[in-house]
């Protein structure tokens, strides 16, 4: 009987080690004092990342009606009118220093991308990872930056780091899939490095992560068309 507590402790020590060693995915911070605005933004960003522009636009605009200075809503709202879009982006740029470091870097990444400064995009994305090493999305930004300069090996490494932190990181699955299957002008690996097996693996990851996102099935169907 005296050994019973020791047995219990011995059983729980491995579980405790596993639990403590598991990396928690830390969301990149967003600045707003309006909880409803944040809720609308987060819902909109979810649609934005799965290529549903109309739904994203409506929710971003809803967020901005509650908090007109919400930096990332201004940065990402998919406005088709060029004048309105410029007004949104200009507001995001003007307010970037009023936000947190993640928001500032995300604006810097967008501006550098707009201006064709691909080296700066990579540098800013690296800084985002350095400051938020436990954020799967930070690695996605860096993966996207490497993809844009066709440094696919480094891009793949970053997407896989994102998935190691969070196996349900949708943007990482899409980043990997985008190297393998044509979806309309996306940058892909050389033909000899494209395989149906990898395309299926990555698109299945997309479908599993967001089973009700139409974009997941669109990309999955493109695999069958391509191969």
C-alpha positions in Angstrom: 0.0 0.0 0.0 2.8 2.4 0.8 4.1 2.1 -2.8 0.7 3.1 -4.3 1.3 6.8 -4.4 4.7 6.3 -6.0 3.0 4.2 -8.7 0.5 7.0 -9.4 3.3 9.5 -9.6 5.3 7.3 -12.0 2.3 6.9 -14.2 1.6 10.7 -14.4 5.2 11.9 -14.9 5.4 10.9 -18.6 2.0 12.5 -19.2 3.1 15.7 -17.4 6.3 15.8 -19.5 4.4 15.4 -22.7 1.8 18.0 -21.7 4.5 20.5 -20.7 6.6 20.0 -23.8 3.7 20.5 -26.3 4.0 23.8 -28.0 0.9 26.0 -27.7 0.1 27.9 -30.9 0.2 31.6 -30.0 -2.1 33.8 -32.1 -0.5 37.0 -33.5 -2.0 39.8 -31.4 -4.5 42.3 -32.7 -5.2 45.7 -31.3 -8.7 46.9 -30.7 -10.7 47.9 -27.6 -13.9 46.8 -29.2 -14.6 43.1 -28.7 -17.4 42.9 -31.3 -15.0 44.5 -33.8 -12.4 41.8 -33.0 -14.9 39.1 -33.3 -16.0 40.3 -36.8 -12.4 40.8 -37.9 -11.5 37.2 -36.8 -14.4 35.8 -38.6 -13.6 37.9 -41.7 -10.0 36.8 -41.6 -11.0 33.2 -41.5 -13.0 33.7 -44.8 -10.1 35.8 -46.2 -7.6 33.0 -45.8 -9.9 30.5 -47.5 -10.5 32.7 -50.5 -14.0 33.8 -49.8 -13.7 37.5 -50.6 -17.4 38.6 -50.3 -17.9 37.1 -46.9 -14.5 38.5 -45.7 -15.3 42.0 -47.1 -18.7 42.1 -45.3 -17.2 41.1 -41.9 -14.2 43.4 -42.2 -16.5 46.3 -43.0 -18.6 45.4 -40.0 -15.4 45.4 -37.8 -14.4 48.8 -39.2 -17.9 50.3 -38.5 -17.2 49.5 -34.9 -13.5 50.4 -34.9 -12.5 52.5 -37.9 -8.8 52.3 -37.0 -8.6 48.5 -36.7 -5.2 48.1 -38.5 -5.5 44.7 -40.0 -9.1 45.1 -41.2 -8.0 48.2 -43.1 -5.0 46.3 -44.4 -6.9 43.2 -45.7 -10.4 44.2 -46.5 -10.8 43.0 -50.2 -12.2 46.2 -51.6 -12.6 46.2 -55.4 -13.0 50.0 -55.8 -9.4 51.3 -56.2 -10.0 54.6 -54.4 -11.7 53.0 -51.4 -9.0 50.3 -51.3 -6.3 52.9 -51.2 -8.1 54.8 -48.4 -8.2 51.5 -46.3 -4.6 50.7 -46.9 -3.5 54.3 -46.2 -5.3 54.2 -42.9 -3.6 50.9 -42.0 -0.2 52.4 -42.8 -0.9 55.6 -40.9 -2.0 53.7 -37.8 0.7 50.9 -37.8 2.7 52.5 -35.0 -0.4 52.6 -32.8 -0.6 48.9 -32.8 1.6 46.1 -31.6 4.8 44.8 -33.1 3.1 42.0 -35.0 0.7 44.5 -36.7 3.5 46.8 -37.6 5.4 44.0 -39.2 2.4 42.8 -41.1 1.9 46.2 -42.5 5.6 46.4 -43.4 5.3 43.1 -45.1 2.3 44.2 -47.2 4.0 47.5 -48.2 7.2 45.8 -49.2 5.3 43.3 -51.2 3.3 46.1 -52.9 6.5 47.9 -53.8 8.2 44.8 -55.1 10.8 44.7 -52.3 10.9 40.9 -52.0 14.1 40.9 -49.9 12.5 43.2 -47.4 9.4 41.0 -47.3 11.6 38.1 -46.3 13.4 40.2 -43.7 10.2 41.5 -42.1 8.8 37.9 -42.1 11.9 36.6 -40.4 11.5 39.3 -37.7 7.9 38.3 -37.2 9.1 34.7 -36.5 11.9 35.9 -34.2 9.4 37.9 -32.2 6.6 35.3 -32.2 8.4 31.9 -32.5 5.4 30.0 -31.1 2.9 31.4 -33.6 2.2 29.0 -36.5 0.9 32.0 -38.6 4.3 33.8 -38.3 5.9 30.8 -40.0 3.2 30.9 -42.7 4.2 34.5 -43.4 7.8 33.5 -43.8 6.9 30.6 -46.0 4.9 32.9 -48.2 7.8 35.3 -48.4 10.2 32.5 -49.5 7.6 31.2 -52.0 7.4 34.7 -53.6 11.1 34.6 -54.3 10.9 30.9 -55.4 13.0 29.7 -52.5 10.8 26.6 -52.2 13.0 24.6 -49.9 13.0 27.3 -47.3 9.3 27.9 -47.9 8.4 24.2 -47.3 10.5 24.2 -44.1 8.6 27.1 -42.7 5.2 25.6 -43.6 6.2 22.4 -41.9 7.3 24.3 -38.8 3.9 25.9 -38.7 2.2 22.5 -38.9 4.5 21.2 -36.2 3.1 23.9 -33.9 -0.5 23.5 -35.2 -1.5 20.6 -37.4 -4.6 22.5 -38.3 -2.9 25.6 -39.7 -4.9 25.9 -42.8 -2.7 28.5 -44.5 0.3 26.1 -44.1 -1.5 23.3 -45.8 -2.5 25.6 -48.6 1.1 26.9 -48.9 2.4 23.4 -49.4 -0.4 22.5 -51.8 0.2 25.6 -53.8 3.6 24.3 -54.8 2.1 21.2 -56.2 -1.1 22.0 -58.0 -2.2 24.8 -60.3 -4.9 27.1 -59.0 -4.3 30.0 -61.3 -1.0 31.7 -61.5 0.4 30.4 -58.2 4.2 29.6 -58.0 4.9 25.9 -58.2 7.9 23.6 -57.8 9.6 22.4 -60.9 7.7 19.7 -62.8 9.9 16.9 -61.6 9.2 17.8 -57.9 5.5 17.9 -58.3 3.8 14.6 -57.3 0.2 13.6 -57.0 1.0 11.9 -53.7 2.1 15.2 -52.1 -0.7 17.2 -53.8 -3.2 14.7 -52.3 -1.6 14.8 -48.9 -1.6 18.6 -48.7 -5.1 19.1 -50.1 -6.4 16.4 -47.7 -4.9 18.5 -44.9 -6.8 21.5 -46.2 -10.1 19.5 -46.3 -9.6 18.0 -42.9 -8.8 21.3 -41.3 -11.7 23.2 -42.9 -14.2 20.7 -44.2 -16.8 23.3 -45.0 -14.5 25.7 -46.9 -15.3 25.5 -50.7 -11.7 26.5 -51.5 -10.4 23.3 -50.0 -12.5 21.2 -52.4 -11.6 23.4 -55.3 -7.9 22.8 -54.8 -8.5 19.1 -54.2 -10.5 18.9 -57.4 -7.7 20.6 -59.3 -5.4 17.8 -58.3 -7.6 15.3 -60.1 -7.7 17.5 -63.2 -4.0 18.1 -63.2 -3.0 14.4 -62.8 
